Amino acid sequence: MNISRGNIIDEGALVEALRVKKISGARLDVFSTEPLPANNPLRDLENVVLSPHVAGFGVPNEVDALVGMFYDNIKRYLSGKEFRDAFTLMNAKS
């Protein structure tokens, strides 16, 4: 499980270890590139659970922001726009 910093894990080595079942599974909340690219092989592995950099959410303002982002993403989906992600939301200057 990694909820600290994405760069502390060699993602290529992790993918290989997961593919050959040297490691039975992984739960990842942070990645070396965020948001995690759509073509990242971690997305295709059945023994991986991914979350969108939200492990630190827990204080009321952050929970409210996450719910607001979810609502905004539903509206974006319905209108064909690109999603916002948690990393962008939490680092926004607005």
ZIFENRA-V82356 format. One record per residue. RES is the residue in one letter. PHI is phi in whole degrees, -180 to 180 (999 if undefined). PSI is psi as a letter, one per 40 degrees, with the letter a starting at -180 (* if undefined). BURIAL is 1 if it has 9 or more other ideal C-beta (glycine too) atoms within 8 Angstrom, else 0. Layout:
BEGIN
res = (RES	RES)
phi = (PHI	PHI)
psi = (PSI	PSI)
burial = (BURIAL	BURIAL)
END
This chain:
BEGIN
res = (M	N	I	S	R	G	N	I	I	D	E	G	A	L	V	E	A	L	R	V	K	K	I	S	G	A	R	L	D	V	F	S	T	E	P	L	P	A	N	N	P	L	R	D	L	E	N	V	V	L	S	P	H	V	A	G	F	G	V	P	N	E	V	D	A	L	V	G	M	F	Y	D	N	I	K	R	Y	L	S	G	K	E	F	R	D	A	F	T	L	M	N	A	K	S)
phi = (999	-127	-125	-98	-136	-63	-74	-79	-112	-80	-63	-62	-66	-64	-58	-63	-63	-72	-63	-91	64	-68	-118	-75	-175	-147	-121	-129	-116	-133	-142	-66	-124	-126	-65	-61	-58	-60	-94	-67	-62	-60	-68	-96	-89	-73	-99	-127	-112	-111	-131	-87	55	-123	-61	-84	-68	-179	-79	-50	-63	-71	-63	-60	-65	-66	-63	-62	-65	-60	-61	-62	-67	-63	-63	-64	-59	-66	-102	78	-92	-71	-69	-91	-119	-61	-62	-63	-59	-74	-109	-69	-88	-77)
psi = (h	h	e	c	h	d	e	e	h	g	d	d	d	d	d	d	d	d	d	e	f	d	h	d	i	i	h	h	e	i	i	d	h	h	i	h	i	d	e	h	e	d	d	e	h	e	f	h	h	i	i	f	f	e	d	e	h	d	i	d	d	d	d	d	d	d	d	d	d	d	d	d	d	d	d	d	d	d	e	e	i	i	i	i	i	d	d	d	d	e	e	i	e	*)
burial = (0	1	0	0	0	1	0	0	1	0	1	0	0	1	1	1	1	1	0	0	0	0	0	0	0	1	1	1	1	1	1	0	0	1	1	1	0	0	0	1	0	1	1	0	1	0	0	1	0	1	1	1	1	1	0	0	1	0	0	0	0	1	1	0	1	1	0	0	1	0	0	1	1	0	0	1	1	0	0	0	0	0	0	1	1	1	1	1	1	1	0	0	0	0)
END
